[in-house]
Amino acid sequence: MKLAVAAMLALTVLTFQAGHAEASVPESWYLPELKSANPAISSVDVLIDVGHGGIDGGTSYGELLEKDINLAIGKKTYETLRRKGYVVLMNRMDDYALSGENLWLKTRSRHIKDLAQRSHLCNEVKPKIMISLHVNSARNSSKRGAILIHQAKPQSKQLAKAVQAAMNALYGTGDKSVPGRTFYLLKYSKAPTVIVEMGFLTNADDRRMLSEAQSQQRIADAIAAGVEQYMQQQQ
């Protein structure tokens, strides 16, 4: 059943991606009617929030942009989780800003419209969990490794702990997940949600990990392993 629904979602995502080629998005992706228009979406295990996009490049180092790294690793994580049998959805399959899809929030702030669209989709889809992919930066170039940021709710803490352990094993670090009470996405998303800061673009070793295809896959595999561990704990 999971694989059948995953196939339906994959088709939906491909349609979504094709629609963006014409700068046109199916209304069901941003209007409250989303669930009824896409009944398969009601069975999502994991929603991958791909940070930034379009005009918002995120952090950068030379020509390396966070938005591109997030998307590359997001796609790899999507495929890895699907191979494990999970129903997975991504909220961005190309380089565009989600704020452009938000036609319902009356604010001039593009940033708030973007974040509101992400949490709105999560609350409409009601996945079991959401993972938000990002890249970190620091003034101190020796700072490296992944950092998981979680909500106050127990399930979010458990998810962060599981993914943090997998990422620590990959990076050879011993970081602990941290609460993020002021983060918009964590505050307004109802599903257990974590922000995955996948590494520091300002650190040479992390930068290689984040930018090379093979190591991007290793990062995706680690994230997926943490998600799988969490899911098994919930059974």
C-alpha beads as a LAMMPS data file, in Angstrom:
LAMMPS data file: protein, C-alpha beads

235 atoms
234 bonds

1 atom types
1 bond types

-500.0 500.0 xlo xhi
-500.0 500.0 ylo yhi
-500.0 500.0 zlo zhi

Masses

1 110.0

Atoms # bond

1 1 1 0.000 0.000 0.000
2 1 1 2.794 2.422 0.895
3 1 1 4.547 1.869 -2.430
4 1 1 1.314 2.366 -4.363
5 1 1 0.661 5.685 -2.643
6 1 1 4.314 6.649 -3.132
7 1 1 3.924 6.092 -6.854
8 1 1 0.848 8.330 -6.891
9 1 1 2.725 11.024 -5.009
10 1 1 5.674 10.747 -7.369
11 1 1 3.327 11.416 -10.283
12 1 1 1.833 14.371 -8.434
13 1 1 5.299 15.800 -7.783
14 1 1 6.306 15.390 -11.418
15 1 1 3.144 17.215 -12.461
16 1 1 3.964 19.902 -9.901
17 1 1 7.498 20.251 -11.274
18 1 1 6.269 20.420 -14.858
19 1 1 3.782 23.110 -13.890
20 1 1 6.624 25.295 -12.634
21 1 1 8.246 25.186 -16.042
22 1 1 5.368 27.422 -17.149
23 1 1 5.399 29.373 -13.847
24 1 1 2.008 27.800 -13.107
25 1 1 1.226 25.825 -9.964
26 1 1 -1.864 23.631 -9.427
27 1 1 -4.106 25.507 -7.009
28 1 1 -4.452 22.408 -4.827
29 1 1 -0.841 22.861 -3.732
30 1 1 -1.470 26.111 -1.901
31 1 1 -5.194 26.395 -1.236
32 1 1 -7.069 24.872 1.730
33 1 1 -8.705 22.357 -0.670
34 1 1 -5.342 20.595 -0.984
35 1 1 -6.303 17.395 0.845
36 1 1 -9.581 16.771 -0.924
37 1 1 -8.021 17.445 -4.332
38 1 1 -5.175 15.031 -3.608
39 1 1 -6.500 12.178 -1.430
40 1 1 -3.196 10.253 -1.644
41 1 1 -1.465 13.070 0.210
42 1 1 -3.338 12.132 3.389
43 1 1 -0.987 9.139 3.860
44 1 1 2.380 10.938 3.831
45 1 1 5.052 9.576 6.177
46 1 1 7.714 12.247 5.610
47 1 1 7.429 15.777 4.244
48 1 1 10.810 17.157 3.177
49 1 1 10.978 20.923 3.487
50 1 1 13.699 22.103 1.104
51 1 1 15.004 25.346 2.573
52 1 1 15.173 28.612 0.600
53 1 1 14.853 28.763 -3.212
54 1 1 14.410 31.273 -6.017
55 1 1 15.354 34.791 -4.974
56 1 1 16.325 33.471 -1.535
57 1 1 19.668 31.716 -1.944
58 1 1 20.313 31.193 1.748
59 1 1 23.884 31.200 2.981
60 1 1 26.672 31.082 0.402
61 1 1 30.375 30.511 -0.148
62 1 1 31.665 31.806 -3.461
63 1 1 29.368 30.327 -6.094
64 1 1 27.999 27.680 -3.721
65 1 1 24.453 28.515 -2.646
66 1 1 22.587 26.886 0.203
67 1 1 19.373 26.637 -1.823
68 1 1 21.090 24.408 -4.407
69 1 1 22.687 22.153 -1.786
70 1 1 19.379 21.789 0.060
71 1 1 17.646 20.755 -3.159
72 1 1 20.341 18.281 -4.219
73 1 1 20.416 16.532 -0.844
74 1 1 16.637 16.790 -0.539
75 1 1 16.146 14.843 -3.761
76 1 1 18.620 12.194 -2.625
77 1 1 16.910 11.924 0.756
78 1 1 13.541 11.650 -0.986
79 1 1 14.720 8.740 -3.127
80 1 1 16.482 7.001 -0.229
81 1 1 13.380 7.138 1.968
82 1 1 11.143 5.966 -0.880
83 1 1 13.405 2.956 -1.406
84 1 1 12.878 2.143 2.262
85 1 1 9.134 2.029 1.604
86 1 1 8.060 5.388 3.038
87 1 1 5.584 7.743 1.432
88 1 1 7.540 10.957 0.935
89 1 1 6.669 14.411 -0.356
90 1 1 8.946 17.359 -1.161
91 1 1 7.661 20.919 -1.119
92 1 1 10.186 22.164 -3.667
93 1 1 11.479 20.171 -6.666
94 1 1 13.255 23.019 -8.470
95 1 1 14.703 26.472 -7.881
96 1 1 11.773 28.673 -6.938
97 1 1 10.533 30.525 -3.864
98 1 1 7.499 29.109 -2.087
99 1 1 6.445 32.645 -1.219
100 1 1 5.237 32.966 -4.815
101 1 1 2.651 30.244 -4.184
102 1 1 1.259 31.951 -1.093
103 1 1 -1.768 33.868 -2.316
104 1 1 -3.674 33.681 0.951
105 1 1 -1.522 35.513 3.517
106 1 1 -1.884 39.291 3.492
107 1 1 1.610 40.537 4.254
108 1 1 4.300 42.399 2.340
109 1 1 7.041 40.239 3.830
110 1 1 8.252 37.702 1.252
111 1 1 10.130 35.878 4.010
112 1 1 7.009 35.428 6.164
113 1 1 4.948 34.375 3.129
114 1 1 7.571 31.737 2.346
115 1 1 7.663 30.330 5.873
116 1 1 3.876 30.469 6.202
117 1 1 3.486 28.520 2.964
118 1 1 5.805 25.795 4.249
119 1 1 3.987 25.377 7.559
120 1 1 0.597 25.643 5.830
121 1 1 1.452 22.769 3.493
122 1 1 2.618 20.700 6.457
123 1 1 -0.595 21.326 8.355
124 1 1 -2.744 20.503 5.321
125 1 1 -0.853 17.327 4.404
126 1 1 -0.489 16.176 8.039
127 1 1 2.597 14.005 7.551
128 1 1 3.887 11.842 10.362
129 1 1 7.003 14.037 10.438
130 1 1 8.605 16.941 8.590
131 1 1 12.339 17.435 8.110
132 1 1 13.567 20.861 7.001
133 1 1 16.923 20.845 5.219
134 1 1 19.376 23.718 5.641
135 1 1 23.089 24.551 5.559
136 1 1 24.890 26.384 8.342
137 1 1 27.634 29.032 8.462
138 1 1 29.840 30.489 11.177
139 1 1 32.506 33.151 11.631
140 1 1 34.796 30.472 13.050
141 1 1 35.771 28.282 10.084
142 1 1 36.742 25.407 12.390
143 1 1 33.090 24.935 13.398
144 1 1 31.752 21.857 11.627
145 1 1 29.188 19.080 11.712
146 1 1 25.415 18.822 11.695
147 1 1 23.044 20.412 14.189
148 1 1 19.434 19.329 14.677
149 1 1 16.923 21.895 15.919
150 1 1 13.639 20.632 17.348
151 1 1 10.276 21.684 18.722
152 1 1 9.344 21.374 22.379
153 1 1 7.089 18.385 21.715
154 1 1 8.551 14.971 22.692
155 1 1 8.228 13.433 19.221
156 1 1 10.252 16.253 17.669
157 1 1 12.965 15.795 20.298
158 1 1 13.080 12.051 19.616
159 1 1 13.309 12.616 15.874
160 1 1 16.088 15.175 16.329
161 1 1 17.996 12.834 18.611
162 1 1 17.813 9.973 16.106
163 1 1 18.899 12.069 13.117
164 1 1 21.575 13.849 15.177
165 1 1 23.127 10.497 16.146
166 1 1 23.243 9.372 12.510
167 1 1 24.767 12.669 11.372
168 1 1 27.317 12.634 14.215
169 1 1 28.424 9.167 13.110
170 1 1 28.888 10.467 9.565
171 1 1 30.819 13.595 10.554
172 1 1 32.686 12.108 13.500
173 1 1 31.263 14.742 15.840
174 1 1 29.420 14.652 19.154
175 1 1 26.904 17.463 18.825
176 1 1 23.543 17.420 20.601
177 1 1 20.250 18.563 19.168
178 1 1 18.937 21.895 20.439
179 1 1 15.471 23.462 20.899
180 1 1 14.404 26.196 18.500
181 1 1 11.394 27.877 20.060
182 1 1 11.671 31.069 18.004
183 1 1 11.835 29.383 14.576
184 1 1 8.659 30.106 12.592
185 1 1 8.514 26.661 10.975
186 1 1 8.906 24.858 14.290
187 1 1 6.400 27.129 16.003
188 1 1 3.570 26.808 13.474
189 1 1 3.985 23.289 12.053
190 1 1 1.726 20.840 13.864
191 1 1 3.533 17.657 12.809
192 1 1 6.730 16.661 14.642
193 1 1 9.274 18.801 12.811
194 1 1 13.049 19.231 12.911
195 1 1 15.443 21.555 11.147
196 1 1 18.504 19.708 9.870
197 1 1 21.500 22.041 9.615
198 1 1 23.460 19.597 7.461
199 1 1 26.902 21.126 7.897
200 1 1 28.861 24.370 7.806
201 1 1 29.536 25.881 4.403
202 1 1 32.258 27.968 6.053
203 1 1 34.250 24.850 6.999
204 1 1 36.415 23.310 4.263
205 1 1 35.709 19.684 5.209
206 1 1 31.968 20.245 5.555
207 1 1 31.935 22.227 2.318
208 1 1 33.344 19.260 0.412
209 1 1 30.772 16.989 2.048
210 1 1 27.928 19.320 1.134
211 1 1 28.966 19.985 -2.458
212 1 1 30.170 16.624 -3.816
213 1 1 27.537 14.219 -5.152
214 1 1 28.866 11.100 -3.413
215 1 1 29.069 12.735 0.003
216 1 1 25.676 14.376 -0.534
217 1 1 24.317 10.858 -0.862
218 1 1 26.050 9.883 2.381
219 1 1 24.362 12.818 4.108
220 1 1 21.005 11.796 2.628
221 1 1 21.561 8.210 3.799
222 1 1 22.367 9.394 7.323
223 1 1 19.234 11.554 7.477
224 1 1 17.144 8.658 6.185
225 1 1 18.715 6.287 8.734
226 1 1 17.782 8.643 11.556
227 1 1 14.248 8.980 10.230
228 1 1 13.924 5.204 9.940
229 1 1 15.141 4.712 13.500
230 1 1 12.586 7.203 14.764
231 1 1 9.773 5.613 12.765
232 1 1 10.607 2.190 14.152
233 1 1 10.561 3.573 17.689
234 1 1 7.015 4.858 17.103
235 1 1 5.630 1.454 16.110

Bonds

1 1 1 2
2 1 2 3
3 1 3 4
4 1 4 5
5 1 5 6
6 1 6 7
7 1 7 8
8 1 8 9
9 1 9 10
10 1 10 11
11 1 11 12
12 1 12 13
13 1 13 14
14 1 14 15
15 1 15 16
16 1 16 17
17 1 17 18
18 1 18 19
19 1 19 20
20 1 20 21
21 1 21 22
22 1 22 23
23 1 23 24
24 1 24 25
25 1 25 26
26 1 26 27
27 1 27 28
28 1 28 29
29 1 29 30
30 1 30 31
31 1 31 32
32 1 32 33
33 1 33 34
34 1 34 35
35 1 35 36
36 1 36 37
37 1 37 38
38 1 38 39
39 1 39 40
40 1 40 41
41 1 41 42
42 1 42 43
43 1 43 44
44 1 44 45
45 1 45 46
46 1 46 47
47 1 47 48
48 1 48 49
49 1 49 50
50 1 50 51
51 1 51 52
52 1 52 53
53 1 53 54
54 1 54 55
55 1 55 56
56 1 56 57
57 1 57 58
58 1 58 59
59 1 59 60
60 1 60 61
61 1 61 62
62 1 62 63
63 1 63 64
64 1 64 65
65 1 65 66
66 1 66 67
67 1 67 68
68 1 68 69
69 1 69 70
70 1 70 71
71 1 71 72
72 1 72 73
73 1 73 74
74 1 74 75
75 1 75 76
76 1 76 77
77 1 77 78
78 1 78 79
79 1 79 80
80 1 80 81
81 1 81 82
82 1 82 83
83 1 83 84
84 1 84 85
85 1 85 86
86 1 86 87
87 1 87 88
88 1 88 89
89 1 89 90
90 1 90 91
91 1 91 92
92 1 92 93
93 1 93 94
94 1 94 95
95 1 95 96
96 1 96 97
97 1 97 98
98 1 98 99
99 1 99 100
100 1 100 101
101 1 101 102
102 1 102 103
103 1 103 104
104 1 104 105
105 1 105 106
106 1 106 107
107 1 107 108
108 1 108 109
109 1 109 110
110 1 110 111
111 1 111 112
112 1 112 113
113 1 113 114
114 1 114 115
115 1 115 116
116 1 116 117
117 1 117 118
118 1 118 119
119 1 119 120
120 1 120 121
121 1 121 122
122 1 122 123
123 1 123 124
124 1 124 125
125 1 125 126
126 1 126 127
127 1 127 128
128 1 128 129
129 1 129 130
130 1 130 131
131 1 131 132
132 1 132 133
133 1 133 134
134 1 134 135
135 1 135 136
136 1 136 137
137 1 137 138
138 1 138 139
139 1 139 140
140 1 140 141
141 1 141 142
142 1 142 143
143 1 143 144
144 1 144 145
145 1 145 146
146 1 146 147
147 1 147 148
148 1 148 149
149 1 149 150
150 1 150 151
151 1 151 152
152 1 152 153
153 1 153 154
154 1 154 155
155 1 155 156
156 1 156 157
157 1 157 158
158 1 158 159
159 1 159 160
160 1 160 161
161 1 161 162
162 1 162 163
163 1 163 164
164 1 164 165
165 1 165 166
166 1 166 167
167 1 167 168
168 1 168 169
169 1 169 170
170 1 170 171
171 1 171 172
172 1 172 173
173 1 173 174
174 1 174 175
175 1 175 176
176 1 176 177
177 1 177 178
178 1 178 179
179 1 179 180
180 1 180 181
181 1 181 182
182 1 182 183
183 1 183 184
184 1 184 185
185 1 185 186
186 1 186 187
187 1 187 188
188 1 188 189
189 1 189 190
190 1 190 191
191 1 191 192
192 1 192 193
193 1 193 194
194 1 194 195
195 1 195 196
196 1 196 197
197 1 197 198
198 1 198 199
199 1 199 200
200 1 200 201
201 1 201 202
202 1 202 203
203 1 203 204
204 1 204 205
205 1 205 206
206 1 206 207
207 1 207 208
208 1 208 209
209 1 209 210
210 1 210 211
211 1 211 212
212 1 212 213
213 1 213 214
214 1 214 215
215 1 215 216
216 1 216 217
217 1 217 218
218 1 218 219
219 1 219 220
220 1 220 221
221 1 221 222
222 1 222 223
223 1 223 224
224 1 224 225
225 1 225 226
226 1 226 227
227 1 227 228
228 1 228 229
229 1 229 230
230 1 230 231
231 1 231 232
232 1 232 233
233 1 233 234
234 1 234 235
